[in-house]
Amino acid sequence: MPETRHSVCALDCPDCCSLLVTVENGRGVRLRGDPEHPVTRGFLCGKVAQYLEREYSPGRLVYPQRRVGAKGEGRFERISWDEALDEIAARLKSIAAEFGPEAILPYSYAGTMGWLNGNGMDRRFFHRLGASRLDRTICSTAGMAGMMAALGVRYGTEPEQFRHARLILAWGANILGTNVHLWPFIVEARRQGARFYAIDPRRNRTTALADKHFAINPGSDTALALAMMHVIVGENLHDADYVSRYTEGFEALRERVREWTPQRAAELTGLGAEEIAALAREYAGTRPAVIRLNYGIQRSERGAMAVRTVALLPAIVGSWKDLGGGVQLSTSQAFHLNREGLERPDLQTKALGREARMVNMSELGAALNTLDGPPVKAIVVYNSNPAAIAPNQNAVLRGLRREDLFTVVLDQFQTDTADHADILLPVTTFLEHTDLYTAYGHYYLQLARPALPAPGEAKSNVEIFRLLAARMGFEDACLRETEDEMIRTTLDSAHPFVAGITLERLDRERSVRLRLPDPYLPFAAGGFGSPDGKCHFHAETLDYTPPVESRHGDRDLRARYPLELISPKNDDSMNSTFGDRDSVDLQTAVLHLNPIDAAARGIRTSDQVRAFNERGSCALEARVDDTAPPGVACAPSVRWAKRSPGKRGINALTSERLTDAGGGPTFYSCLVQVERIGD
């Protein structure tokens, strides 16, 4: 008889869906969204709806392997787990003895969002080893820095409240592609008369359905937000009561934004001055108004400032008071779990007597080739595919091909990075192991138990690092803990949002809302993360300078590389996670050009083109359409480089320049030239 089992989607998405798996004879035959979950509401995105194809793909890695070909060639032989673990332990011990343990670098990100398999036993292992710490900046740190500067804490509007809004701004947020479970709440709001506007450089599924699309120049969001403040404050459209009670520094803000006229912002953003002024007036005059701010705008050189300025707008107009008002970037900080107890950073003292050095993952190319201090002699990659997703791809690949670099890769498929492994280990999917899940798009804590058996000899990250710790001779009790023991430790928090939520309750209910007021209005009466609970504008530091690699940046660079390249997430993939799918490869193999830019280069749809700059080049197929405005080229990402001509993807063009705060990557501040191949 068919059986229904529960799971949780572990992919890097704000929705963190509750799943139901239909199982017959031990095999999953159907995957669907849990209709009882208040956000999942019974449906799945197109990516995860097909996940059972990935689960049972003939391409799954199912046993350990050792490299037999050249690095990058992707040739391996099967070995046993004992052989794999013994070789890894021996090499790590040897490297630590000769160069120091900081010569070993873990590299991971959000291939799973589960706490145990994403930042649990792995962190304990590397802390005990004394390995270099990884600054995990590749996605959201600039936005996090911007939100902290604006609000002092990273809370946001509940997705369920969007149904009450009367004006919704999707700012750098392709909701239908990357946050689809918010969309039904927006649909409800629109049925009740709400207006839905999108601010985004490109035309996508979300902007196509918006009442208005503000096609802003890449990286100029700060200028738009400052000009909106100019109009709102200058015309006394702000909420004077809220501002006086719950903010600090408003008069200085008034003076600061005086110079940021809509005319000035229009020159930088590409929008019309009257268009900017009308948006500001409508935003200030509509209650409730809510902003869905996503991470697109913080992948620019001025990304942290962009998030900060946008996040200040609700405090100026007082929309935090309203049910359905405010802003959402992330809800993740509300999950006040016992991270230190899970990750055990104190274990570094045993190995080093101090904290280990920090290596920024957005500078992996430099770390593998030119890092000061102990050179990186070993890298252990899990939950990530840096050969495809890291900036400055040529430098990353050059580093991964070093013969003196010992590389271990844990993955479900043989990715670009896996091709460079010395030892390749098969790992479980989220349907096959126990884990604890928080969300960054809602306020529900969830637990998943294994719904399906793991294929072949695949093991979870938790089990692999537990076994490696034993092979290394580490005797710390925490390195032998079970998953349930780790979960109990993680839930051991006195914070009122999570206190009293137990493993037993999660096992019974599967999804538990944080202990928050319902509805939750985080800043209705102040309560910001500053010592006095107020939103501090710090107007003296609010400013905007165009990114170096932009149309208003370095003139000499723009003369050589006149197109601004953006590489937004492809709707049907999750970074590089589904890069093995032929359908995804086709969607990430193209470059969208505006007809004006294409005509100037003699390029037509289906032509093979070369996009290039001083860092590298890659070959793509042209799509001439209105996806991108003049001066902008758009390449949906991220393609597996080994499936590309020349084995290079779009990140062969992106730089290791970092954001203004947070140390994040600047994927969307990238100038290129494009030419037709064969000319």
N, C-alpha and C positions, 0 to 999 in steps of 0.2 A: 504493500500500500504506500502511496506517496506520503511523505512527511514534510512538514514545513518547519524550517529552522531559521533562526534569526542571525543576522550579521550587521556589520556597519561598514560603509564605504570608507576606505582608508586613504583615498586619493586627495591630493592637495587642492581642496575646493572648500569654500566657506560653508557649503550646504551640509556636509558630514551626514549623509543620508542613512536612515534606518532601513535595512534591507530584509526581505523575506526570500529564502531559498527553498524551492521545492526539490526534494531529494527522492529519487527512486533507485533502489538497489545500490545505495552508496554513491550515486552519481547525481550531480546537480542538473536538473532539466529545465528549470525556470528561475529567473531572478527578477524581482519586482520591488518597488518601493513599498514601505510599510504604510498602509492607509491610516493607521492610528497615530503616526508621528505628526506633531503639529506643523512641522515644516516640510518634511518629505511628502506627506499627503498622497501617498500611493503611486507616485510616478518617479521615473528615473531619467537622467540625461541620456542622450544618445550614446555617449561614451561607455557608461556603465551598463546600460541595457544590453550591450553585447559582451559583457565581461566573461560570461561562461565560455565564449570562443577563445578568450585568452587563457582561461583556466585549463582548458583541454587542448590547447594548441600543440601540434607536433613540434613546435619550436621551443617548448618549455625545457629548461635545463633540469635534469633529474638526477645527476650524479656528479661528484667532484671530478675536476679535470686539471691536467698539467699542460703547460704550453710546450709544443714541439716545433713550432715554426718561428719565424721572426716576429718581433713585437708588432702588432697591428695586422698581422696576416690572418689571425683567427684560427690557427690550427692547434688542436689539443688532443690529448690521449686521456682515457678514463683511468682514474686512480681510486683508491679506497679513501674513506673518511680518515682512517688512521694515518695513511700516508700523507694526506693533505694537511691534517692538523699537526703532525710531527714536523713536516717541512716548514710550515708557517711559523711554528713556535721556535724552531731552530734558527731560522733566518732572523726573526725579530730579536731573539736573545743575542745573536752575533752582532747585529747592527747596533743594538743598545750598548753592548759592551765596547764596541770600537768607536762609535760616534756619539754616544749618549742617546737616551730614549727619545729626546726631542727630534731626532733624525727620522722618527716614525710619525707619519701624518695620517689621521683618520679623515676621510672625506665623505660626508653624507648630507642629505637634506631631507626633503619631504616625500620620498618615494612611498613611504607610509606615514600617515599622521598619527598612528598609534603610539602611545607613550612608551610602552615596553619595547617594541621593536624599532622605534624611532629615536628614542633618547633614554633608554633604560640600561640594560646590561652592557650595551656597547660603551656608554659613557663611563660606567664603573670600570670596565676593562681598561680603557685607554687612560683614565685617571690613575689607576693602580700601576699601569705600565710607566707613567711619566711621559707619555707621548705629547707632542705638540697639540695644543688645543686648536680647534677650528672655529673661526669666527663665521657663523653661518648667515651670510649677508645676501645670498644670491637672489632673494625674492623681495623681502619686505622691510628690511631694517631702516631704509631711508624714510618710508612711510611711518614706521613706528616712532622714529626720532621726531618727525614732524608732528604727530599726534601728541606725543609727550610734551613737546614744546608748547603746543596750543592748549591742551586740556590737563596735562599732568597725569593722565591715566588713560588707558586705551579701552574705554567702554563705548557703546554706541546704541543707536536706536534698534529695538527689536524688529526682526523682519515682519512679524505679525502685525506691527503697528503701521506698516506702509499702507495698508488698506484705508486708513483714516486720513491720509495726507490729501491735500488739494493741489499741491504742486510738488512734483518729484523731479529732481535733477539727477540724472545718471552721468556722473562726472568721471570720465576715464573708465567707465564701467560697461563692458559688453555683457549685460545681464543675461541675455539669452544664450550666450556662449560659455560664460564662466560662473554663473550664479542663478541658474534657471529656476530654482525653487523660490526665489524672490518674486518671480514674474506673476504668479497667480494673485499675489497680494496687490501688485501694481494694476493688474487687470480689474480687480475689485474696486480699487480706488478710481480708476478711469470710468467705470460704469456709474460711479456716483458723481462724475463731473470733474475729476482731477485731470490736470494737464501734466504731460510727461515730456520732458525735454532731455536731450542728450548732448553732452559736450565731449567731443572726440575728434581727433584729426581725420579719422577715416569713416567711410560708410560701411557699416556692418549690419548684422541682423537686428540689433537693438536700435541703432540710429535710424534704420529704415522704417521702424514702426513708431518713432517718436513724433510728437506733434510739431516739434522744432528740432533741427539738428544744427548745432553751433560747431562748424568745422574749424576748430582752432588749430593754429600752427603748433607742431610738436614742441613740447617743453616750455610753452609760454603761459601756462595755467596761472602762475603767480601774478602775472600782469593783469589777467582778467579778474582775479579775485580782488586785487588791490583797487582796480577801477570800480568794481562793484561796491567796495567799501567807500570809495570817494563819493559815489552817488548817494548811497544810503545815509552816510553820515552828513554829507553836505546838504542834503535835502531834508534832514531831520526825520528820516524814515526808520531810524533805529528804535528799539524798545527802551525808552529812557528809564523806565522803572527797573527792568531786568539789569540793564547796564549799571545803574547806580547801586543796586543791591549786591550783584554777584560778579562784577568784573572790576579790574583795576587797570588804570592807565588809559582811560578812554580819551581824555583831552589830548594826550600825546599822540594817540592814534589819529584823532581828528586832524592834527597838524601834519602827521606823517603822510596821510593819504591825500592831502590837499593837492599834491603835485601829480598824483596818479589819475589824471583825467581820462575819460573814455577815449579821447582823441589819441593820447599817448599810448594807451593799451591797444587801440585799434591797429596802430603801426606795427606792433609786436605780435599780436595774436592773429591778424588777418581777418578779424571780425569788424563789422561796422561800428562806429562810435555810438550811433543811435541804437543799434542792436544791443550793445553792451549796457547802455543806460536803461533801456526798456527791460532787460533781464533783471537788472538790479532792482528796479522799482517793483516789478512783478514778484520777485522773490521776497522782498521786504513787506509787500502788501498782501501776501497770501498766507493765511493761517489754516491748518498747519502746512509748513513747507519742510521737506526733508531732502537730504542729499545722500545718494548712494555713491560714495567715493571709493574707487577701487585702485589697485596698485599700479595701474598703467602710468599715472602721472608722476609717480616717484621713481620711475626708471629713467629719469632725465638727470642731467648734471645738477640741476637745481630742484631735485625731486623732494627733498625734505622740506624746503621752504614752500613748495607748491602745496603739499599736504597741510602744512601748518596754516597757511593763509586761508585755504578753503575751510579748514576745520574751525577757524575763528568766526566764520560768518554766522552760524546759529547763535552764538553768544551775543552778537551785535543786534540781531533782530529778535532775540528772545524766543526762538522756536523750540528751545529745550523745554519750555513750559508746557508744550502742546502734546497731546496724545497724537502720535504720528508725525512729530517734528524732530529736528536735530540732524544728525549725520551718523552714518555707519561706514567705517572703514574695516574695523575688526572688533570682535567681541572677546577675543582670546584672553585678555588679561583678567577677565572676570572669573576665570577658573583658577582660583587661588589654591592649587594643589601643592603638595610637598615635593617640589622639584629637587631641592637639595637632597632630601632623603632618597629619592629615586636615583639621582645621578651620582651622588657621593663625590663631589669635588674635593672633599677633604682627603681622599685617597692619594692625591698627588704628593702630599707631604711625605708619605712612606717612600716614594720613589725619588723625589727631588728635594724635599724640605722646603718647597715653595710652589707657587703656581707655575705651570709650564708656559712657554711662550705661546702667543696667539698668532695664527696665520689666517689671513682673510681669504675665504674661498673664492671671492671675486677676482683675486690676483693669483690664481693657481698657476698660470703660465710663468709668472715671475718666480713664484715659490719653487717650482720644479727646475728652474734654470738659473736663477741669479739670487736666491735668498741669502741674506746675511746670516751669520751664525752657523750652527750645524746644518750641513746640506740635507735635504730630504732624500733619504736613502730607501725608504719604504713608504708605500701609500696603501691604505686599506679602504676601498671604495664600497659603499653600500647605500641603498636608497637614493642613488643618484647615478647620472651618466655624464660626467664632466667633459668627456671627449666631444659631446654634442652640445651641452647646455652652457658651458662656461664661456666667458668672453675671451677674445684673442685666441681663437681656436688653434691657429698655427703654432703658437708658443706652447699651448697645452699639449698638443700632439707631439711636438718636439720633445717635451719633457717626458711624456709617457713612453717614448721610444728609447729612452736612455737604457743602455744595457746594464748600468749599475743601479738601476732603480728596481727594487723588489715590489711587485704589484699584486695585491690580492683583491679580487672583485667578487662580491656577493650579489647575485641577480637571479631573476626568473628567466631572462632571455639573453642571448649573446649580442649585447649592444656594442656600440663603437668602443666604449671603454673596456668591455669584456674582451674584445679582440686584443687588447694590450696586456692582459693579465698573465702573470706567471702561474698563479693558482686561481681557478675559477670554481666558485662554490654555488650550488643550487639552493635557493631559498623559497620559502612558502609565500603564497599570496595571502591577503587579508581574510580570505574565506577559510583558511586552513590553520589559523592559530588564535590564541587568546590575546585580547588587547583592550586597552582603555582609551576612550576617545573624547577629546574636547572638540569644540568647533570655533571657527572664527567668523561665522555668520549667523549664529544663534546661541542660545543659552542652555543647551541640553547636554548633559554628561551621559556617555553611553558606554556599554560593555558589550563585547562580542566574544563568544566562544567559537571553537572550530565548527564550521558547518559542513566541511568536506574533508576527506582524507588527503594528505599531501601525496603527490605522485613520486614514485621512485624513492630516491634517498634525500629529497629536499628537506631542509630543516629551517626552523625560524631563526631570525637574527638572535633572539634571546638564547636559544640553545647553542648556536654556534659560538657566541662569545663566552658562554658559560663553559663550553668544552675547551676553548682556547685558554681561558683563565686557568683551568686545571692543568693543561699541558705546560703552561708557563710556570707552574709551581706556586701560583698565588693561593694562599690559604684563607683569605678573608671570607668570613661567613656570607657576606652580602653577595659574593660572586657565585654562590651555590643556591641562592634563593629560587623558589618556584615563582611562577607567574602570579599566583594568588598572593604570595607573600609580598611581592613587589607592588601589587595593586593596593594592598592594605597599607603599605608604607606611603604610597602616593596619596591615598585618601586621608592620611593622618594630618589634618590641617584644622586649625582652630578658627580660620576665617569664617565669618558668618554666612558667606555665600555657599560654602561647601560643608561646614561642620555638620556631622551627623549623617551624611550620605555614606552608606556602607557598601561593601562588596555584596553582602547578602541582599540588600535592597536592589542593587543594580542587577544581580542575577534574577531577581523576581520580575522587575519592571523593565529592564533592559535600557530604558531611556529615562533620565530623571532631570527635571528642570532645576537649575540652581535655585538656592533659597533667596529669591529676589521678590520684591513687591510685584504684584500683577495688576495692572501693567507696570512696567519698569521705566521710569523717567529719570535717568541717572543724574541729570544736572538741572532738574526743574527748580530746585532751590539752592543753587550753588553745588557744593560738594565736589568741586574740581580737585585735582590732585596736588594742589599747592598747600603750603602750611596754613593759609587763612581760608582755604576752600574756594577761593575766587579764581576766575579765569583772568590771567595776567596777559595783557596784549604785548608788552615789551616792544612797543612800537619802534624804538630806536634801532632794532635789529631787523625790522621788516623791510625787505628790498628785493629787487629782481635785477639780475644781469643775465643776458641770454647765454645759453651754453656755448662753449667754444665751438663745438660741432653743430652749428645751426645756421639758418639763413641770416641771422643777425649777429653771428659770432665772428670767428676768425675769417677775415675777408680773403686772405691768400688761400686758405684751405678751401673756402667755398668756391673760389675761382677754379680750383682743380677738381673738386668733387661737389657739384652743384645741387645734388639731390639729398634731402633728408630721409634717411632710411628708418622706418619703424618695423618692428618684427613682433606684432601682437600674437597672442595665443590663438592657435587654430581651434575652431569650435569643436572639432571632433577628436582632439587629442589632449593630452595632459602633459605639457612640456614634451619630453621625448618618450613618455611611457608607452604610447601605442604606435611608436615608429615602425614596428614590424608589420603593421597592417598596410596592405597595398592602397586602400582607400585614403588613409592618412598620408601616405607618401605622396600620392598625387596632389593632395591639397597643400602640402608644404613644399612642393617643387616649383612653385610659381612666384612671379614678381608682378605685382599690380602697378601699372603706370597710368597716369592721367593721359588722355589723348593729346594734350598739348606737348607734354614731355616726350611721349612716344613719337609723335610726328617730327619733332626736332631731331630725332635720332634715327629716323627711318625704320621704326620698330612697329610691327603689327602683332596682333594676338597670335599665339602659338610659335612665334619666333624664339629661338634659343638666344638668350642674352647672357652677358657677363656683367655682374656687378662687382665693382672693385674700388679699393682705396689703397693707401700706403701699407696697410696691414695684411692685405690678401685679396682674394677674389673667390667667387663661386658662380657656378652656372645654374640658370633657372629658365623656366619657360614664361614668356611674357603674357600678361593678361592686360589688355588695354581697355580700361573701363573707368567708371567714376568712383571706384573704391577709395582712391587717394586723390586729394586736391593737387593742383599744379605745384611742382617743387618737392613733392613727397613721393617716395617709393615705399610700397608695403609688401612685406614678405611674411606670410603666416608661418609661425614656428611651432615646434623645432623638428627639423628633418634629421634623420640619422645620416651622418656624413657619408658613411660607406655606401649609401644608396644613391649618392649624388655623383654626377660627372666630376672627376677630379678628386672625389672623396673629401669635399669640403662643403660645409653648410653655411648658413647665414652668419654664424658667429666667427667665421674667418674674417669678418669685416668689423665686428664690434671691438671696443677697446677695453683696457683695464683701468681707464680713468674712473674714479669713484665719485659718488654723490656728495653734495655739500655737507651732509651729516649722515651718520649711520653707516658709512663705509660701504654703501650698496653699489651695484653695477649700473652703468649708464647705457643700457642696451638701446634706448631710444634717442640718444644723442650721438648720431652716427652719420657722417657725410660720405656719400659714394658718388661714383659716376657709373653709368650704364651704357653698354654698347651691344649692338647685335653681333653675335658670333658669326664669323665668316666675312665680315666687312674688312 
